[in-house]
Amino acid sequence: MPDTSPRLALPYIQPSQAQKHVTHNEGMQILDALVQLAVASRTVTAPPANPGPTLCHIVPAGATGAWAGQTGRIAAQSEGGGWVFLMPAPGWRAWVADEGVLVVRQGSGWVDLVETRLAAGIARLGVNTTAAGADRLAVAGDAALFTHQTGDHRIKVNKGAAANTASLLFQTGFSGRAEMGLTGSDAFALRVSDDGVTFRTALSVTPATGVPNLSAGTTVDDRVVYHRGNLVGPVSQTAGVPQGAVIQRGTGTNGEFLRFADGTQLCWRTNLSVVSANTAEGTLFRSADVTWTYPVAFVGAPAVTGSANDLGAWVTTGVPGTASCIMRVVAATTRTAAVGFRSMAVGRWF
């Protein structure tokens, strides 16, 4: 029969042994030290003078005095004085009081149990809640803090390919309302949604240039932000308040026009002409009347001007209307050939 147990080396009472209580008590003392193992420290190198019978220590490297040469062992104060040294086996656990950590015997040393578990990898972690499904990390609380260790701090969100998504998603009732990051491309984007299904991009930044791109209709303080995407286009107004683009340009058979968001409108034509200017008008000669219909109408009578291609001729106008104006060429001497002229009207479209 062996003298000790195989795991804890507890002494066995032998057949016909005298003073069996001594062996029994020795084994009970070892159990008293190891069961629910707690140690005062694992860094103290000198045996304390008055440790008390309930306190154990993990002997660190460099220990002195009675602990010399006992590195890694459990040092327990015996009831009779002196120290009992117990060799731990892999997997033993101990609570270290002065650090407030649980350590485990691994190889020939003791390591922090939490650090060991984290190093091995945790499939899911829930803090004050349950982590389930694709959410391998879940935290429930009023705030979460990520702070620096040496100065800088960076949160990294990595995706597998450009077509994948790496983003921060903001939700209401677990339904997406805003998202920012790399959503389906490598261009940083800010998107919003009112139903958690359809997202609309409000801002994107081109990676190669760093140039931000605003979507049409983007507002700041309820005012539209204009950019090259919506600066030119159809202008409009509601109750005198401009809507749509800032500038609108168009071309028709009767000329060209520019409309501005403030209501200003310009119309012009460069290819008007009369057959001749040979009708006597006092000491001058005039052409027949030409009606110029503007390419777009005005809200009120515009100011209309004209200039002839002939240096010896000029253009006069009748009273302008909102849709057209009568014009004629006047010359100091008769003109039997065709005379070309230009015209411009300036007014308001609302």
C-alpha positions in Angstrom: 0.0 0.0 0.0 1.5 3.4 -0.9 2.2 6.0 1.8 0.4 9.0 0.2 -2.6 9.7 -2.1 -1.8 10.2 -5.8 -3.2 13.7 -6.3 -2.7 15.7 -3.1 0.0 13.5 -1.5 -2.1 13.1 1.6 -0.5 10.6 4.1 -2.3 7.3 4.4 -2.8 5.6 7.8 -0.9 2.3 7.6 -2.1 -1.1 9.0 -1.2 -1.6 12.6 0.2 2.0 12.7 0.7 3.5 16.2 -0.5 7.0 16.8 -2.8 7.0 13.8 -4.1 10.5 14.8 -0.8 12.0 13.8 -1.1 10.8 10.2 -4.7 11.8 10.1 -4.1 15.3 11.5 -1.3 15.8 9.0 -3.6 15.0 6.1 -6.3 17.3 7.5 -3.8 20.1 7.8 -2.9 19.7 4.1 -6.6 19.6 3.1 -7.2 22.7 5.3 -4.6 24.6 3.3 -5.6 23.4 -0.2 -9.4 23.3 -0.2 -10.8 26.7 -1.3 -7.2 27.7 -1.8 -6.5 31.4 -1.0 -3.1 33.0 -0.6 -2.0 36.3 0.8 0.4 37.1 -2.0 2.5 35.6 -4.8 5.2 38.4 -4.7 6.4 38.5 -1.1 9.9 37.0 -1.1 10.6 36.9 2.6 8.6 34.6 5.0 6.5 36.8 7.2 7.4 36.7 10.9 3.8 36.1 12.1 1.8 34.8 9.2 -1.1 33.3 11.1 -2.3 29.7 10.6 -4.9 30.5 7.9 -2.7 32.4 5.5 -0.8 30.7 2.7 1.6 32.2 0.1 2.8 31.3 -3.4 6.5 31.3 -3.2 8.0 33.6 -5.9 11.4 33.4 -7.5 14.1 34.9 -5.4 12.5 33.9 -2.1 14.8 34.0 0.9 15.0 32.4 4.4 12.8 29.3 4.9 11.3 29.8 1.4 14.6 29.6 -0.4 14.4 27.0 -3.2 10.6 26.6 -3.0 9.7 28.7 -6.0 6.2 28.0 -7.3 5.1 26.0 -4.2 2.4 26.8 -1.7 3.8 27.8 1.6 1.5 27.1 4.5 2.2 27.8 8.1 2.0 24.6 10.2 0.2 24.5 13.5 3.5 23.5 15.2 5.4 26.4 13.7 7.5 26.4 10.6 6.3 26.0 7.0 4.8 23.2 5.0 5.5 23.4 1.2 3.0 21.8 -1.2 3.8 21.3 -4.9 0.9 22.4 -7.0 -0.3 20.3 -10.1 -1.3 21.9 -13.4 -4.9 23.3 -13.2 -4.8 24.2 -9.5 -6.4 27.5 -8.8 -5.8 30.0 -6.0 -7.3 33.4 -5.0 -4.5 36.0 -4.6 -5.8 38.4 -1.9 -3.5 41.4 -2.4 -4.2 41.5 -6.2 -7.8 40.4 -6.1 -7.3 37.9 -9.0 -7.8 34.2 -9.5 -4.6 32.5 -10.8 -4.1 29.0 -12.2 -1.1 26.7 -12.3 0.1 26.4 -15.8 3.3 24.6 -16.7 5.8 25.6 -14.0 4.2 29.0 -13.1 1.0 30.7 -12.0 -0.9 32.9 -14.5 -4.0 35.1 -14.2 -7.0 32.9 -15.0 -8.9 35.8 -16.8 -5.9 36.7 -19.0 -5.4 33.0 -19.8 -9.0 32.7 -20.9 -8.9 35.9 -23.0 -5.7 34.8 -24.6 -7.3 31.5 -25.6 -10.2 33.4 -27.2 -13.8 33.8 -26.1 -16.5 32.8 -28.6 -19.0 35.4 -27.1 -19.0 38.0 -24.4 -22.0 39.6 -22.9 -21.6 42.5 -20.4 -24.8 42.9 -18.4 -26.7 41.2 -21.3 -26.5 38.1 -23.5 -24.4 37.9 -26.6 -26.1 35.9 -29.3 -26.1 35.3 -33.0 -23.8 37.5 -35.0 -23.3 39.8 -32.0 -20.3 38.1 -30.4 -19.9 41.2 -28.1 -22.9 42.7 -26.4 -22.8 45.5 -23.8 -25.9 46.8 -21.9 -25.4 50.1 -20.1 -25.8 53.8 -20.2 -22.3 54.4 -21.5 -19.2 52.5 -22.7 -15.7 53.9 -22.3 -12.7 53.2 -24.6 -9.7 55.2 -23.3 -6.0 55.5 -24.1 -3.2 53.7 -22.4 -0.2 55.7 -23.6 -1.8 58.7 -25.3 -3.4 57.6 -28.6 -6.5 55.5 -28.9 -8.0 54.1 -32.1 -11.0 52.0 -32.7 -10.5 49.7 -35.7 -13.4 48.3 -37.8 -12.0 46.0 -40.6 -13.8 44.4 -43.5 -12.9 41.7 -45.9 -13.2 43.4 -49.3 -14.2 46.7 -50.8 -17.7 45.5 -51.6 -18.3 44.6 -47.9 -19.3 46.9 -45.1 -17.4 48.3 -42.1 -19.6 50.8 -40.3 -21.2 52.1 -37.1 -25.0 51.6 -37.2 -27.3 53.7 -35.0 -30.7 52.2 -34.2 -34.0 53.0 -32.6 -35.8 49.9 -31.3 -33.1 47.8 -33.0 -34.1 49.3 -36.4 -31.4 51.2 -38.3 -31.7 55.0 -38.5 -28.2 56.2 -39.3 -25.0 54.6 -40.5 -21.5 55.9 -41.1 -18.4 54.1 -42.5 -17.5 52.1 -45.6 -20.9 50.8 -46.8 -20.4 48.7 -49.9 -17.3 50.6 -51.1 -14.1 52.3 -49.9 -15.7 55.7 -49.9 -16.6 57.0 -46.5 -20.4 57.6 -46.4 -23.1 58.9 -44.0 -26.5 57.3 -44.6 -29.9 57.7 -43.0 -33.1 55.8 -43.0 -36.6 56.2 -41.7 -37.6 52.5 -41.8 -34.4 50.6 -41.2 -34.6 49.2 -44.8 -34.0 51.9 -47.3 -30.9 54.0 -46.6 -30.2 57.4 -48.3 -26.7 58.7 -48.6 -26.4 62.3 -47.3 -22.6 62.5 -47.7 -19.8 60.5 -49.2 -16.1 61.2 -49.6 -14.0 60.1 -52.6 -11.0 58.2 -51.3 -8.6 59.3 -54.1 -9.3 63.1 -53.6 -10.8 63.5 -50.2 -13.5 65.6 -51.8 -16.9 65.4 -50.0 -20.0 64.8 -52.2 -23.4 66.0 -50.9 -26.6 64.5 -52.1 -29.1 66.8 -53.8 -31.4 68.5 -51.4 -28.9 68.4 -48.5 -29.8 71.0 -45.9 -28.1 72.8 -43.0 -30.5 74.4 -40.5 -33.2 73.6 -43.0 -31.4 75.5 -45.7 -30.3 73.7 -48.9 -26.6 73.3 -49.4 -25.6 73.9 -53.0 -22.8 72.2 -54.8 -21.9 71.2 -58.3 -24.5 68.5 -58.3 -27.5 70.8 -57.7 -26.2 74.4 -58.4 -27.4 74.2 -62.0 -30.8 72.8 -62.9 -34.5 73.7 -62.9 -35.3 76.6 -60.6 -38.7 77.0 -59.0 -40.4 78.8 -56.2 -43.2 78.3 -53.7 -44.9 81.4 -52.3 -42.0 83.5 -53.4 -39.4 81.2 -51.7 -36.8 79.8 -54.2 -36.7 76.1 -54.6 -34.6 73.7 -56.7 -31.3 74.9 -58.3 -29.7 78.3 -58.3 -29.2 78.7 -62.0 -31.2 77.4 -64.9 -30.2 77.8 -68.6 -32.2 76.9 -71.6 -32.2 77.2 -75.4 -35.1 77.4 -77.8 -36.0 78.5 -81.4 -36.6 82.1 -80.1 -33.2 82.4 -78.3 -31.6 81.5 -75.0 -32.4 82.3 -71.4 -31.0 82.3 -67.8 -33.1 82.0 -64.7 -31.7 82.7 -61.2 -33.2 81.5 -58.0 -33.9 85.0 -56.8 -36.3 85.6 -59.7 -34.0 87.4 -62.1 -34.4 86.3 -65.8 -32.4 87.1 -68.9 -33.4 86.3 -72.5 -31.4 86.9 -75.6 -31.3 86.2 -79.3 -28.4 86.7 -81.7 -29.9 85.8 -85.0 -32.8 88.2 -85.6 -32.8 90.1 -89.0 -34.9 92.4 -91.2 -35.0 92.3 -95.0 -34.2 96.0 -95.4 -34.5 99.4 -93.7 -35.6 101.6 -96.5 -38.9 103.1 -95.3 -38.5 106.8 -94.8 -39.2 108.0 -91.2 -38.4 111.8 -91.2 -34.8 112.1 -92.0 -34.2 108.4 -91.1 -35.0 105.1 -92.6 -36.6 102.2 -90.8 -37.4 98.5 -91.3 -40.6 96.7 -91.0 -41.6 95.7 -87.4 -40.2 92.4 -86.1 -41.9 90.6 -83.2 -39.5 88.8 -80.9 -41.2 86.2 -78.8 -39.0 85.5 -75.8 -37.8 81.9 -75.3 -39.6 82.0 -71.9 -42.1 84.4 -70.5 -41.6 87.1 -67.8 -43.9 87.8 -64.9 -43.9 91.5 -65.8 -42.7 93.6 -68.7 -38.9 93.3 -69.0 -36.3 95.9 -70.2 -35.5 95.1 -73.8 -32.5 96.4 -75.8 -31.1 95.6 -79.2 -28.0 96.2 -81.3 -27.5 96.0 -85.1 -24.7 94.2 -86.8 -24.5 97.3 -89.2 -22.4 100.1 -87.7 -24.6 102.7 -89.3 -27.8 101.3 -87.9 -29.5 100.8 -84.5 -32.4 99.0 -83.0 -35.5 100.5 -81.4 -38.3 98.7 -79.5 -41.9 99.2 -78.8 -43.5 98.8 -75.3 -42.3 95.3 -74.2 -44.9 92.7 -73.2 -44.4 89.8 -70.9 -44.2 87.3 -73.8 -42.8 89.4 -76.7 -41.6 92.7 -77.9 -41.8 94.6 -81.3 -38.4 95.7 -82.6 -37.2 97.5 -85.7 -33.9 98.6 -87.3 -33.3 102.3 -87.9 -30.6 103.7 -90.1 -29.4 107.1 -91.2 -29.4 106.1 -94.8 -31.5 103.6 -96.6 -30.5 99.9 -96.3 -31.7 97.7 -99.1 -29.9 94.5 -97.9 -30.9 92.4 -94.9 -29.8 93.8 -91.6 -29.1 91.4 -88.7 -29.4 92.4 -85.1 -29.3 91.1 -81.5 -31.7 91.5 -78.6 -31.8 91.1 -74.9 -34.5 91.3 -72.3 -34.0 91.5 -68.5 -36.8 91.0 -66.0 -38.2 88.6 -63.5 -39.7 85.1 -63.9 -41.5 85.4 -60.5 
